[in-house]
Amino acid sequence: MTTTQLGVLFVDDESLPWETVADGVQRKMMTYDANLMMVKVRFETGGIGAAHSHVHTQMSYVASGAFAITIADETRTVRQGDAYYIPPNVRHGAVCVEAGELVDLFTPMREDFV
């Protein structure tokens, strides 16, 4: 079960649980309100973020590791320090090349995550 972090001003990362969402993929809800959501996603090497689309605008920061990210028909490898942008309703997915973490931002917040 996801811990609700609605409007939390200061987030203590160590106190939040990881939620398993797929083999080799876990996520942690950091904080959110109706307009914006921040989520950490941890991948083991080979972990897959299955291709999907949603109505939300998404921006992601590569906190560590390396990922083959596909957005629409383009795939690129991104590494620590890189970022990417996903417009609403565009199909996208990820394959973890080297274990690491992504920090995802969504607007509006993902109601399906809470």
Backbone torsions as a table, in degrees:
resi	resn	phi	psi	omega
1	MET	NA	138.5	-178.6
2	THR	-79.5	137.6	174.7
3	THR	-81.4	126.9	-179.6
4	THR	-75.3	129.5	-179.1
5	GLN	-123.8	39.0	-177.4
6	LEU	-61.3	115.4	174.2
7	GLY	63.2	24.1	178.8
8	VAL	-71.8	125.2	-175.9
9	LEU	-75.4	-38.9	179.3
10	PHE	-126.6	125.4	-175.3
11	VAL	-108.0	123.9	176.0
12	ASP	-93.9	97.7	-175.4
13	ASP	-51.7	-42.5	-176.2
14	GLU	-63.1	-24.3	-176.8
15	SER	-86.7	-8.4	-176.6
16	LEU	-95.7	139.4	-179.7
17	PRO	-83.4	153.8	170.9
18	TRP	-88.6	142.3	177.1
19	GLU	-113.5	125.7	177.7
20	THR	-76.1	126.5	-178.5
21	VAL	-116.1	-15.2	176.2
22	ALA	-168.4	170.0	176.2
23	ASP	-58.3	122.1	177.5
24	GLY	75.5	13.9	-178.8
25	VAL	-135.8	127.0	176.5
26	GLN	-131.4	152.2	176.6
27	ARG	-132.8	158.0	-179.1
28	LYS	-137.4	123.1	177.1
29	MET	-76.7	119.8	-178.3
30	MET	-87.1	-63.5	176.0
31	THR	-164.9	160.2	-179.5
32	TYR	-165.8	164.3	165.6
33	ASP	-139.0	-169.2	-176.1
34	ALA	-63.9	-23.2	-174.4
35	ASN	-99.0	-23.2	-171.2
36	LEU	-151.5	143.8	179.2
37	MET	-138.5	139.3	174.3
38	MET	-117.6	129.5	-177.2
39	VAL	-135.1	132.8	171.4
40	LYS	-93.4	138.6	178.2
41	VAL	-127.5	123.4	-178.2
42	ARG	-106.6	130.4	-178.4
43	PHE	-121.0	139.5	165.5
44	GLU	-85.9	156.3	176.5
45	THR	-54.0	131.0	-178.3
46	GLY	90.4	-10.7	178.1
47	GLY	-62.6	145.0	-175.4
48	ILE	-122.5	129.2	167.3
49	GLY	-95.0	99.3	-172.8
50	ALA	-54.7	145.1	179.2
51	ALA	-59.5	134.8	-178.2
52	HIS	-162.4	174.9	172.3
53	SER	-142.0	161.5	178.6
54	HIS	-155.6	165.0	-176.1
55	VAL	-76.7	-7.6	-175.6
56	HIS	-83.6	145.9	165.4
57	THR	-77.1	137.9	-179.4
58	GLN	-130.1	138.0	169.2
59	MET	-128.0	139.7	-178.4
60	SER	-132.4	143.1	178.2
61	TYR	-115.6	133.3	178.7
62	VAL	-87.1	102.8	-178.8
63	ALA	-75.4	-33.2	177.6
64	SER	-163.5	163.6	176.8
65	GLY	83.8	-165.9	179.2
66	ALA	-143.4	142.2	-174.1
67	PHE	-139.6	139.2	169.1
68	ALA	-90.5	109.5	-176.9
69	ILE	-105.5	128.7	175.2
70	THR	-110.3	126.1	175.5
71	ILE	-126.6	117.8	-173.6
72	ALA	59.1	-118.9	-177.4
73	ASP	-105.6	13.0	-176.8
74	GLU	-116.6	132.8	176.9
75	THR	-119.8	132.9	176.3
76	ARG	-137.4	152.3	173.7
77	THR	-92.5	126.4	178.3
78	VAL	-115.8	148.6	-175.9
79	ARG	-131.2	174.2	-178.9
80	GLN	-43.7	129.8	178.5
81	GLY	95.0	-17.1	178.8
82	ASP	-81.4	166.8	177.1
83	ALA	-145.4	164.0	175.6
84	TYR	-149.8	159.8	-175.5
85	TYR	-122.2	135.0	177.8
86	ILE	-124.3	113.2	177.7
87	PRO	-67.5	161.8	177.4
88	PRO	-57.4	143.4	173.2
89	ASN	64.4	19.7	177.2
90	VAL	-101.9	129.0	-179.3
91	ARG	-67.1	135.7	-178.9
92	HIS	-154.4	161.3	179.2
93	GLY	-164.5	172.4	-176.8
94	ALA	-140.9	145.3	169.6
95	VAL	-127.9	126.2	-178.3
96	CYS	-79.9	119.2	179.9
97	VAL	-88.9	-35.6	178.7
98	GLU	-141.8	125.1	-174.7
99	ALA	-42.9	137.0	-179.2
100	GLY	-178.0	-168.3	-177.7
101	GLU	-131.3	143.7	172.0
102	LEU	-112.2	149.2	170.9
103	VAL	-114.7	111.9	-177.4
104	ASP	-99.8	137.3	173.9
105	LEU	-119.5	133.9	-178.9
106	PHE	-127.0	140.9	170.9
107	THR	-138.5	129.5	-10.2
108	PRO	-67.2	178.4	-178.9
109	MET	-59.1	155.7	179.4
110	ARG	-87.2	97.9	179.1
111	GLU	-61.6	-29.1	-180.0
112	ASP	-70.3	-10.2	179.3
113	PHE	-90.1	-15.0	-175.8
114	VAL	-116.4	NA	NA
